[in-house]
Amino acid sequence: MSIDLNEEAAIQRVTEQLKTAFSDRRTPDEIEAAVAEARESLSTLPIRTHVPVLIERKARRILKEHSGQGE
């Protein structure tokens, strides 16, 4: 499935926002891995409009679960 450049830019912004939000408890590599995991799980969605938001939500859950934090 082809990724739109706007989607790619939005996912990069999400990654940077998560790096800022989790900088005190997660490494950049852990954050990038969470985004990649979230992205992979959503890769087959046919409608891509909200994918960056869904990736951010899922990556936040992954990062919080792995750090022992609740929502």
N, C-alpha and C positions, 0 to 999 in steps of 0.2 A: 504494500500500500504506500502510495506516495505521501510524503509529509510536506505540507505547505510551509513556505519560509516564514510566514507570520506565526504559525503554530510553533515552529522551531524557535523563533525569537521569544515567544511567550514562555516556552518551557525553560529557556535559558534564564529569563527573568525570575521565574519560579525558583529555579535552582539557586540563584543568587540571593533571593529573599530568604530561602530556607537556610542558607549558609549564615546569613546574618542572625536569623532567629534562633538557630541552634549552635552558634559559634562557641558558646560557653560549655557545651556538653557533648558535641559531636564533631568529628573531624570532617573536613571537606570531602574526603573519599567516602566516608559513611553516608553523607548527605547525597552525593552523586549516585551512590549505589541504591539508595532508597528511591531516588527519582527514576533511575533506570528500571528498577523493579516495578514501580508504579506504572511507568510508561509501557513496559512490556505487557503488563496485565490488561492494558487498555488499547493495545495496538490494533485489535481487530474491530473496534467500533467503527461503523460505517459513517456516522455523522461526527465530524471532528470539532465542531464549534466550541464545545465546552471541555474538550480533552485537557487543556492545560490546568483548568480549575480542578478537574477530577484527579489529575496527577498530583497537584499540590496537596489536596486533601488526603489522598492515599499515602503519599510520602510522609506527611506529618504523622499519620497514624503509625506508620512503620517506625519512624524515628522515636516517637513517644513510647511505643511498645518495647523497643529494644533498649530504651534508657530506663524502663521501669516506671515511667510517668503515666498517669491516667489522663484522660481528656479533660 
